[in-house]
Amino acid sequence: MRRSLVLLMMAAAALLIVAPLASTAHAQDSAIQVVPASSISHPGDAGVRAHTNIINNIDPNFPAGNCCGATWETPASLACVYQLVKPISGCPIATSKTVPSGGVGAIALVDAYDNPNAVQDMNTYVNQWGLPAPTFSVVFANGQRPANDPGGWSEEEALDIEMAAAAAPKAKIFLVEAATNSFSDLYQAESVASNLVASNGGGFVSNSWSGGEYSGELNDEKTYFSTPKVIYFASTGDAGLNNIGVPAVFANVVAVGGTTILRSAGNYQSQSWWFGGGGGLSQFEPRPAYQNVIQGIVGSKRGIPDVSSDANPGTGPATFDADGGLNWFQVGGTSVSSPYMAGVISGAGNLGPNTKAGLTLLYKEYANPNQYKAYWTDITAGGSSCKVGWDICTGVGVPLTFKGK
């Protein structure tokens, strides 16, 4: 299927946003940001069904399906920016070549519906960037292959597995497909993913999907997000501040927000909060003990995000998706940041006993000025709510090396 036809189909079912993004020196001025139908929430969805957090950045002047645009981040350029490898001056996308080569335990990516080309997507991606071939499997949560959702959840799945491999190619990577995007099916898949990770020595479960908060969420958190030897991650969403949801708000989940990578003449300069990245205070989740250090900011409620990484579609990574005719394209949204951060923690080589232990360590580091400066980069640009230290824009900030993770 031709890329132009795919875009017409997506435009008919999605919200098109013209995105000049003049403040992001990295982004193409002519690009159009396309929000797939799978990423649009609807009234009545809270507690019933979830949505993806993907946004496509389409440059009509760039040949469709080709790899890769000059502004598309790669595993090597991202690793350079976050100093997961020995950085080179400016971390230019074109000349950053060193990729991460580690990863421990298992990483499970929980998604809805089926990507029939997931193995092809993964193989194409790692071969393109010279990553070690990962151990990769697709698991149907209820034992049957789900329906396909090309250009939506299928694209989400391609992005998720590739971002995990970009930071931790040596981890065992599982794509766990729920039958539908209903919470009941996704939570079943969460249980399957948790047991897979635990039985493979421990590791990480990433959830790039989200949905509105609901009154029974605390019980569901205890039921589905509490497996020992598993650290859970979730995207904070793409609707900006004070528009957050589950599972990112759960105290037993590392909430991952989004940033914009700022470049000048191709060279990395800094990062700012991406205005779509979700952040705020939970309606129902009380402040966990590990956030007592920021009690003066969050009060009695759980505050998110905890950490952040690149998510702006205009500064997003190159992604390969053979399903629906997309092939190579640039994608963003906090669906980028959750699996990537799970990969970063796996790449650091440390398997924790559970999420709360990991988050307790994170906020202890935050409370120690020397450790905080050595392990994390505070992000203060991007909006009036972006302050020195923890804030609802980017949490404690973005990773700086594998150390302390």
C-alpha positions as CSV (number, residue, x, y, z in Angstrom):
1,M,0.0,0.0,0.0
2,R,1.4,3.4,-0.9
3,R,2.3,5.8,1.9
4,S,0.1,8.5,0.4
5,L,-2.9,6.3,0.6
6,V,-2.1,5.3,4.2
7,L,-1.9,9.0,5.2
8,L,-5.3,9.7,3.5
9,M,-6.8,6.9,5.5
10,M,-5.2,8.1,8.7
11,A,-6.4,11.6,8.1
12,A,-9.9,10.5,7.7
13,A,-9.9,8.7,11.0
14,A,-7.6,11.0,13.0
15,L,-6.9,14.6,14.1
16,L,-4.4,16.4,11.9
17,I,-2.2,19.0,13.6
18,V,-0.1,21.4,11.6
19,A,3.1,21.7,13.7
20,P,5.5,24.5,12.9
21,L,7.5,23.7,16.1
22,A,9.6,26.8,15.5
23,S,11.1,26.5,19.0
24,T,12.5,23.1,18.2
25,A,15.5,23.6,16.0
26,H,15.4,19.9,15.3
27,A,12.0,19.7,13.7
28,Q,11.0,20.2,10.0
29,D,8.9,23.4,9.6
30,S,6.9,21.7,6.9
31,A,6.0,18.6,8.9
32,I,2.4,17.7,9.8
33,Q,1.7,15.7,13.0
34,V,-0.9,13.0,12.6
35,V,-2.6,11.5,15.6
36,P,-3.9,8.0,14.8
37,A,-7.5,7.1,15.8
38,S,-6.0,4.7,18.4
39,S,-4.5,7.7,20.3
40,I,-7.7,9.6,20.7
41,S,-9.6,9.2,23.9
42,H,-13.4,9.5,24.0
43,P,-16.0,10.3,26.7
44,G,-16.8,7.2,28.7
45,D,-13.4,5.6,28.1
46,A,-12.1,6.0,31.7
47,G,-11.9,2.6,33.4
48,V,-13.3,0.9,30.2
49,R,-10.7,1.1,27.4
50,A,-7.3,2.6,26.8
51,H,-5.6,4.5,24.0
52,T,-2.1,4.6,22.5
53,N,0.2,7.6,22.9
54,I,1.7,7.8,19.4
55,I,1.9,10.8,17.1
56,N,3.4,10.6,13.6
57,N,5.6,13.4,12.3
58,I,5.1,13.5,8.5
59,D,7.2,15.6,6.2
60,P,5.5,15.8,2.8
61,N,8.9,16.8,1.2
62,F,10.6,13.6,2.4
63,P,10.2,10.4,0.2
64,A,7.6,8.2,1.9
65,G,8.9,5.0,3.4
66,N,12.6,5.8,3.1
67,C,15.1,5.7,5.9
68,C,15.9,8.0,7.3
69,G,15.2,11.7,7.7
70,A,18.1,13.9,8.8
71,T,16.2,14.8,12.0
72,W,15.1,11.3,13.0
73,E,16.9,10.2,16.1
74,T,18.6,6.8,16.1
75,P,19.6,4.3,18.8
76,A,23.1,5.7,18.6
77,S,22.2,9.4,18.7
78,L,19.8,8.8,21.6
79,A,22.5,6.8,23.5
80,C,24.9,9.7,22.8
81,V,22.5,12.3,24.1
82,Y,21.9,10.3,27.3
83,Q,25.5,9.3,27.6
84,L,24.7,5.6,27.6
85,V,27.7,5.2,25.3
86,K,30.9,7.3,25.1
87,P,29.5,10.5,23.7
88,I,31.0,12.3,20.7
89,S,30.9,16.1,20.3
90,G,27.4,17.3,19.5
91,C,26.0,13.8,19.2
92,P,25.1,14.4,15.5
93,I,22.5,12.0,14.2
94,A,24.4,11.2,11.0
95,T,27.7,10.4,12.6
96,S,26.7,8.9,16.0
97,K,27.3,5.2,15.4
98,T,28.0,3.6,18.8
99,V,24.9,1.7,20.1
100,P,24.2,0.2,23.5
101,S,25.1,-3.5,23.7
102,G,23.8,-4.6,27.0
103,G,20.5,-5.4,28.8
104,V,19.6,-7.8,31.6
105,G,16.5,-9.8,32.5
106,A,13.4,-9.6,30.4
107,I,11.4,-6.7,29.0
108,A,7.7,-7.2,28.2
109,L,5.8,-4.7,26.2
110,V,2.0,-4.9,26.8
111,D,-0.2,-3.8,23.9
112,A,-3.6,-4.4,22.4
113,Y,-4.4,-6.2,19.1
114,D,-1.9,-7.8,16.8
115,N,1.1,-6.7,14.7
116,P,1.5,-9.6,12.3
117,N,4.9,-8.2,11.2
118,A,6.4,-7.7,14.6
119,V,9.3,-10.1,14.0
120,Q,10.1,-8.5,10.7
121,D,9.9,-5.1,12.2
122,M,12.4,-6.0,15.0
123,N,14.8,-7.7,12.6
124,T,14.7,-4.8,10.1
125,Y,15.3,-2.3,12.9
126,V,18.2,-3.9,14.6
127,N,19.9,-4.7,11.3
128,Q,19.5,-1.1,10.2
129,W,21.3,0.3,13.2
130,G,23.9,-2.5,13.9
131,L,22.3,-3.5,17.2
132,P,22.8,-7.0,18.6
133,A,20.0,-9.4,17.6
134,P,17.7,-9.6,20.6
135,T,15.9,-12.7,21.9
136,F,12.4,-11.7,20.8
137,S,9.0,-13.4,21.1
138,V,5.4,-12.5,20.5
139,V,2.8,-13.8,23.1
140,F,-1.0,-13.8,22.7
141,A,-2.3,-13.1,26.1
142,N,-5.5,-15.2,25.8
143,G,-3.9,-17.9,23.6
144,Q,-5.3,-16.6,20.3
145,R,-4.0,-14.2,17.8
146,P,-5.9,-10.8,18.2
147,A,-7.3,-8.8,15.4
148,N,-5.0,-6.4,13.5
149,D,-5.1,-2.6,13.9
150,P,-2.7,-1.3,11.2
151,G,-1.6,2.3,11.7
152,G,-2.8,2.3,15.3
153,W,-2.0,-0.3,17.9
154,S,0.1,-2.3,15.4
155,E,2.3,0.8,15.0
156,E,2.4,1.2,18.7
157,E,3.8,-2.4,19.0
158,A,6.5,-1.8,16.4
159,L,7.6,1.4,18.3
160,D,7.6,-0.3,21.7
161,I,9.7,-3.3,20.8
162,E,12.2,-1.2,18.9
163,M,12.6,1.4,21.7
164,A,13.3,-1.4,24.2
165,A,15.9,-2.9,21.8
166,A,17.5,0.5,21.2
167,A,18.6,0.7,24.8
168,A,18.8,-3.0,25.9
169,P,19.3,-5.4,22.9
170,K,20.6,-8.1,25.1
171,A,17.5,-8.3,27.2
172,K,14.8,-11.0,26.5
173,I,12.1,-9.0,24.8
174,F,8.4,-10.1,24.8
175,L,5.5,-8.5,23.0
176,V,2.4,-9.4,24.9
177,E,-0.7,-8.8,22.8
178,A,-4.1,-8.3,24.5
179,A,-7.2,-9.3,22.6
180,T,-8.6,-5.7,22.6
181,N,-7.9,-2.3,24.2
182,S,-10.4,-2.9,26.9
183,F,-9.0,-2.6,30.4
184,S,-10.1,-6.2,31.2
185,D,-8.1,-7.5,28.3
186,L,-5.1,-5.3,28.9
187,Y,-5.0,-6.2,32.5
188,Q,-5.1,-9.9,31.6
189,A,-2.1,-9.2,29.3
190,E,-0.4,-7.4,32.2
191,S,-0.6,-10.5,34.3
192,V,0.8,-12.7,31.5
193,A,3.6,-10.2,31.0
194,S,4.4,-10.0,34.7
195,N,4.6,-13.8,35.0
196,L,6.8,-14.0,31.9
197,V,9.2,-11.5,33.2
198,A,9.3,-13.0,36.7
199,S,9.8,-16.5,35.3
200,N,12.7,-15.3,33.2
201,G,14.7,-14.0,36.1
202,G,13.0,-10.7,36.6
203,G,13.0,-7.4,34.7
204,F,10.5,-4.9,33.3
205,V,7.0,-4.4,31.9
206,S,6.3,-1.3,29.9
207,N,2.9,0.1,29.1
208,S,2.7,2.8,26.4
209,W,-1.1,2.9,26.6
210,S,-3.1,5.0,29.0
211,G,-6.7,5.8,30.0
212,G,-8.5,8.1,32.4
213,E,-8.5,7.6,36.1
214,Y,-11.5,5.8,37.7
215,S,-12.6,5.1,41.2
216,G,-11.6,1.4,41.3
217,E,-8.1,1.9,40.1
218,L,-6.4,1.2,43.4
219,N,-7.7,-2.3,43.6
220,D,-6.6,-3.0,40.0
221,E,-3.2,-1.7,40.8
222,K,-2.8,-4.1,43.6
223,T,-4.1,-7.0,41.5
224,Y,-2.2,-6.5,38.3
225,F,0.9,-4.4,39.1
226,S,2.5,-6.0,42.1
227,T,4.4,-9.1,40.9
228,P,7.8,-9.5,42.7
229,K,10.9,-9.1,40.6
230,V,9.0,-6.9,38.1
231,I,9.5,-3.1,37.6
232,Y,6.6,-1.5,35.8
233,F,6.7,1.5,33.5
234,A,4.0,3.6,31.8
235,S,3.6,6.6,29.5
236,T,2.1,9.7,31.1
237,G,0.1,10.5,27.9
238,D,0.2,13.2,25.2
239,A,-2.5,15.6,26.4
240,G,-0.2,17.9,28.4
241,L,-0.3,18.9,32.1
242,N,-3.1,17.9,34.4
243,N,-4.5,15.4,31.8
244,I,-3.1,12.2,33.2
245,G,-4.3,8.7,33.8
246,V,-3.6,5.0,34.6
247,P,-1.5,3.1,34.8
248,A,1.1,5.9,35.0
249,V,-0.4,7.3,38.2
250,F,-0.1,4.1,40.1
251,A,2.4,4.2,42.9
252,N,3.8,0.9,41.8
253,V,4.6,2.2,38.3
254,V,7.5,4.4,37.0
255,A,5.7,7.2,35.2
256,V,7.6,8.4,32.1
257,G,7.0,11.8,30.6
258,G,8.4,13.5,27.5
259,T,11.0,16.0,26.4
260,T,12.1,17.7,23.2
261,I,15.7,17.3,22.0
262,L,17.0,20.7,20.9
263,R,19.7,20.8,18.2
264,S,21.5,23.6,16.4
265,A,23.1,22.8,13.0
266,G,22.6,19.2,13.9
267,N,24.4,19.3,17.2
268,Y,22.7,18.5,20.5
269,Q,22.2,21.5,22.7
270,S,19.8,20.7,25.5
271,Q,16.3,19.4,26.2
272,S,13.1,21.0,27.2
273,W,9.7,19.7,28.3
274,W,7.6,18.6,25.4
275,F,4.3,20.5,25.7
276,G,2.3,17.3,25.1
277,G,3.9,15.3,27.8
278,G,1.5,14.5,30.6
279,G,2.1,15.4,34.2
280,G,0.2,16.3,37.3
281,L,-1.4,14.9,40.5
282,S,-3.6,11.8,40.7
283,Q,-7.2,12.0,41.7
284,F,-7.2,8.8,43.8
285,E,-3.6,7.7,44.4
286,P,-2.2,8.9,47.7
287,R,1.3,10.2,47.9
288,P,3.6,7.2,48.2
289,A,6.3,7.3,50.9
290,Y,9.1,7.6,48.3
291,Q,7.7,11.0,47.3
292,N,7.8,12.4,50.8
293,V,10.9,14.3,49.7
294,I,8.6,16.4,47.3
295,Q,5.6,16.6,49.7
296,G,5.8,20.4,49.5
297,I,5.0,20.1,45.8
298,V,2.6,17.3,45.5
299,G,0.8,17.5,48.9
300,S,-1.2,14.3,49.7
301,K,-1.4,13.0,46.1
302,R,0.9,10.9,43.8
303,G,2.7,13.2,41.4
304,I,3.9,12.2,38.0
305,P,6.1,11.9,36.0
306,D,9.0,10.3,37.8
307,V,11.4,10.6,34.9
308,S,11.3,11.6,31.2
309,S,13.0,11.2,27.8
310,D,12.6,12.2,24.2
311,A,8.9,12.2,23.1
312,N,8.3,15.2,20.8
313,P,7.2,13.9,17.4
314,G,9.3,16.5,15.7
315,T,12.4,15.2,17.5
316,G,11.3,11.6,17.6
317,P,13.1,8.4,16.6
318,A,13.1,6.5,13.3
319,T,10.7,3.6,13.5
320,F,10.0,0.7,11.2
321,D,6.5,-0.7,10.8
322,A,5.8,-3.0,7.8
323,D,2.1,-3.2,8.7
324,G,-0.2,-0.9,6.9
325,G,2.5,0.3,4.4
326,L,4.2,2.8,6.7
327,N,7.7,1.3,6.6
328,W,10.2,3.9,7.9
329,F,8.8,7.0,9.5
330,Q,9.3,9.4,12.4
331,V,7.1,9.0,15.5
332,G,6.8,10.6,18.9
333,G,4.5,10.7,21.9
334,T,5.2,9.4,25.3
335,S,4.8,5.9,23.8
336,V,8.5,6.5,22.9
337,S,9.7,7.3,26.4
338,S,8.2,4.4,28.4
339,P,9.8,1.5,26.5
340,Y,13.0,3.4,26.0
341,M,13.3,4.1,29.8
342,A,12.6,0.4,30.5
343,G,15.4,-0.4,28.2
344,V,17.7,2.1,29.9
345,I,17.1,0.5,33.3
346,S,17.7,-2.9,31.8
347,G,20.8,-1.7,30.1
348,A,22.1,-0.4,33.4
349,G,22.4,-4.1,34.4
350,N,20.5,-4.0,37.7
351,L,17.4,-6.1,38.4
352,G,15.4,-4.7,41.4
353,P,13.1,-6.5,43.7
354,N,10.0,-4.4,42.7
355,T,9.0,-1.0,41.4
356,K,8.7,0.7,44.8
357,A,12.3,-0.3,45.6
358,G,13.4,1.3,42.3
359,L,11.4,4.5,42.9
360,T,12.7,4.7,46.5
361,L,16.2,4.6,45.1
362,L,15.4,7.3,42.5
363,Y,14.0,9.7,45.0
364,K,16.9,9.1,47.4
365,E,19.2,10.0,44.6
366,Y,17.1,13.1,44.0
367,A,17.5,14.1,47.6
368,N,21.3,13.8,47.4
369,P,22.6,16.8,45.4
370,N,25.8,15.1,44.3
371,Q,24.0,11.9,43.2
372,Y,21.2,13.8,41.5
373,K,23.7,15.9,39.4
374,A,25.7,12.8,38.5
375,Y,22.9,10.5,37.5
376,W,20.1,12.7,36.1
377,T,19.7,16.0,34.1
378,D,17.2,18.4,35.5
379,I,15.0,19.9,32.7
380,T,13.7,23.4,33.5
381,A,12.8,24.8,30.1
382,G,9.5,24.3,28.2
383,G,6.9,26.0,30.3
384,S,6.0,28.0,33.4
385,S,5.5,24.8,35.4
386,C,9.0,23.6,34.6
387,K,11.0,24.4,37.8
388,V,14.4,23.6,39.2
389,G,14.2,20.1,40.7
390,W,11.2,17.8,40.5
391,D,8.2,19.2,38.6
392,I,5.1,18.0,36.8
393,C,6.8,18.6,33.5
394,T,9.6,16.0,33.5
395,G,9.8,14.7,37.1
396,V,13.4,14.5,38.3
397,G,14.5,14.8,34.7
398,V,16.2,12.7,32.0
399,P,18.9,10.0,32.4
400,L,22.6,10.8,32.5
401,T,24.6,7.6,31.9
402,F,23.6,4.2,33.1
403,K,25.0,4.9,36.5
404,G,22.5,5.1,39.4
405,K,19.8,3.4,37.4
